[in-house]
Amino acid sequence: MSAKDEFFNKLQVNKNSTESRVQRVMADIKGFQLRMDELIEQISEWLNGSGIEVIPVPMVLNDETIVTMPSSEITALSRYGINKLKLSNADKFATFTPIGVYGGEAKGWVELIVSPNGIFNHNSLKFRLKYDDSTSAWFIRKEPQTLKNPVEQEIFTEEVFFKVISGLA
């Protein structure tokens, strides 16, 4: 095989590899969008009849977990639409804000802030939710993580949800 043939073969292999990665990232984004919508639907069901407003809010996410990937075709996918969620009870609120599709073994990260006094300050509680593909479940952990406060996560169940948002009552 000539050097020219080897060069063009390598170009084709690299092109196919990039196309495959682009398709994987696109599928992961679609999955994240779907899981976020399912989470919003689940929370709406849990709060049905409570009087707490459940407000899905469309947003455009600039996903920093995708921007760091080495291909311009993939980097171009880092800006996409997704829903966040606001829960409101008078002047108390909580927000579930998507922050990225990748990170560790997770396929979706969401920041949860509970503000029982109506403003975001030192009294607000901050959590991270991550979606684990291997268990098909959301996990939650308190933030910030420190050496004194190591990562302790648990499955995001209805019981855990009501404990976390108790400040909205």
DONUSE-104383 format. One record per residue (C-alpha): residue number from 0; chain; x, y, z. Coordinates in nm, 3 decimals, decimal comma. Example, Ala and Ser with C-alpha at 12.3 -4.5 7.8 and 13.67 -1.06 7.14 Angstrom:
2
k/c/east/north/up
0/A/1,230/-0,450/0,780
1/A/1,367/-0,106/0,714
END
This chain:
169
k/c/east/north/up
0/A/0,000/0,000/0,000
1/A/0,134/0,341/-0,091
2/A/0,180/0,622/0,158
3/A/-0,102/0,806/-0,016
4/A/-0,338/0,508/0,025
5/A/-0,242/0,472/0,392
6/A/-0,302/0,843/0,444
7/A/-0,652/0,829/0,291
8/A/-0,738/0,510/0,480
9/A/-0,638/0,676/0,807
10/A/-0,846/0,984/0,718
11/A/-1,152/0,763/0,660
12/A/-1,102/0,573/0,987
13/A/-1,071/0,899/1,181
14/A/-1,377/1,043/1,008
15/A/-1,583/0,733/1,094
16/A/-1,460/0,748/1,454
17/A/-1,560/1,114/1,487
18/A/-1,902/1,046/1,333
19/A/-1,954/0,761/1,581
20/A/-1,860/0,986/1,877
21/A/-2,092/1,262/1,751
22/A/-2,380/1,012/1,728
23/A/-2,306/0,885/2,081
24/A/-2,301/1,239/2,224
25/A/-2,626/1,323/2,044
26/A/-2,789/1,010/2,189
27/A/-2,659/1,094/2,539
28/A/-2,801/1,448/2,513
29/A/-3,141/1,315/2,400
30/A/-3,134/1,067/2,689
31/A/-3,053/1,345/2,938
32/A/-3,337/1,561/2,805
33/A/-3,578/1,267/2,833
34/A/-3,464/1,175/3,187
35/A/-3,502/1,538/3,298
36/A/-3,858/1,547/3,161
37/A/-3,932/1,216/3,336
38/A/-3,793/1,355/3,664
39/A/-4,016/1,663/3,630
40/A/-4,317/1,440/3,561
41/A/-4,237/1,221/3,864
42/A/-4,201/1,523/4,095
43/A/-4,530/1,664/3,959
44/A/-4,701/1,338/4,054
45/A/-4,546/1,339/4,401
46/A/-4,666/1,697/4,463
47/A/-5,011/1,654/4,309
48/A/-5,267/1,819/4,537
49/A/-5,005/1,980/4,764
50/A/-5,060/2,339/4,649
51/A/-4,692/2,374/4,558
52/A/-4,650/2,514/4,208
53/A/-4,455/2,284/3,976
54/A/-4,315/2,499/3,695
55/A/-4,111/2,343/3,412
56/A/-3,892/2,613/3,256
57/A/-3,727/2,570/2,915
58/A/-3,362/2,672/2,914
59/A/-3,058/2,657/2,690
60/A/-2,773/2,470/2,856
61/A/-2,414/2,549/2,767
62/A/-2,285/2,207/2,866
63/A/-1,925/2,240/2,984
64/A/-1,895/1,861/3,002
65/A/-1,918/1,848/2,622
66/A/-1,711/2,159/2,543
67/A/-1,397/1,983/2,669
68/A/-1,421/1,707/2,408
69/A/-1,152/1,711/2,139
70/A/-1,364/1,745/1,824
71/A/-1,521/2,065/1,692
72/A/-1,818/1,859/1,566
73/A/-1,881/1,739/1,920
74/A/-1,813/2,078/2,079
75/A/-2,081/2,225/1,852
76/A/-2,335/2,002/2,033
77/A/-2,261/2,159/2,373
78/A/-2,549/2,409/2,353
79/A/-2,893/2,248/2,367
80/A/-3,243/2,297/2,501
81/A/-3,357/2,121/2,816
82/A/-3,615/2,180/3,087
83/A/-3,534/2,284/3,441
84/A/-3,787/2,278/3,723
85/A/-3,897/2,537/3,978
86/A/-4,108/2,447/4,279
87/A/-4,277/2,740/4,449
88/A/-4,475/2,777/4,771
89/A/-4,542/3,146/4,845
90/A/-4,194/3,296/4,894
91/A/-4,018/2,959/4,932
92/A/-3,873/2,781/4,629
93/A/-3,657/2,501/4,499
94/A/-3,492/2,469/4,159
95/A/-3,370/2,162/3,971
96/A/-3,122/2,292/3,713
97/A/-2,946/2,064/3,462
98/A/-2,569/2,123/3,465
99/A/-2,423/1,862/3,231
100/A/-2,465/1,527/3,064
101/A/-2,122/1,385/3,155
102/A/-1,911/1,348/3,466
103/A/-1,771/1,029/3,611
104/A/-1,999/0,736/3,538
105/A/-2,312/0,955/3,534
106/A/-2,528/1,034/3,231
107/A/-2,678/1,353/3,364
108/A/-2,613/1,600/3,646
109/A/-2,869/1,831/3,806
110/A/-2,820/2,093/4,076
111/A/-3,098/2,121/4,335
112/A/-3,122/2,434/4,548
113/A/-3,386/2,460/4,822
114/A/-3,443/2,817/4,946
115/A/-3,684/2,806/5,239
116/A/-3,657/3,182/5,296
117/A/-3,720/3,285/4,936
118/A/-3,366/3,396/4,850
119/A/-3,049/3,210/4,764
120/A/-2,809/3,259/5,055
121/A/-2,621/3,065/5,323
122/A/-2,949/2,918/5,450
123/A/-3,019/2,758/5,114
124/A/-2,958/2,387/5,081
125/A/-2,762/2,265/4,782
126/A/-2,764/1,913/4,638
127/A/-2,645/1,732/4,327
128/A/-2,844/1,467/4,148
129/A/-2,680/1,230/3,904
130/A/-2,834/0,972/3,677
131/A/-2,671/0,631/3,691
132/A/-2,726/0,434/3,370
133/A/-2,629/0,103/3,527
134/A/-2,914/0,121/3,782
135/A/-3,148/0,347/3,581
136/A/-3,189/0,567/3,888
137/A/-3,121/0,920/4,009
138/A/-2,892/0,955/4,309
139/A/-2,868/1,260/4,535
140/A/-2,589/1,394/4,752
141/A/-2,553/1,705/4,964
142/A/-2,314/1,976/4,846
143/A/-2,050/2,097/4,895
144/A/-1,829/1,791/4,932
145/A/-1,534/1,834/5,169
146/A/-1,282/1,610/5,340
147/A/-1,494/1,632/5,656
148/A/-1,812/1,577/5,455
149/A/-1,733/1,292/5,212
150/A/-1,961/1,188/4,930
151/A/-2,269/1,023/5,075
152/A/-2,529/0,956/4,814
153/A/-2,860/0,776/4,813
154/A/-3,124/0,686/4,559
155/A/-3,358/0,978/4,494
156/A/-3,687/0,825/4,611
157/A/-4,017/0,988/4,704
158/A/-3,920/0,967/5,073
159/A/-3,583/1,133/5,012
160/A/-3,749/1,399/4,794
161/A/-3,989/1,505/5,070
162/A/-3,709/1,516/5,327
163/A/-3,500/1,736/5,098
164/A/-3,780/1,984/5,018
165/A/-3,923/1,995/5,372
166/A/-3,821/2,363/5,391
167/A/-4,090/2,446/5,135
168/A/-4,371/2,348/5,372
END
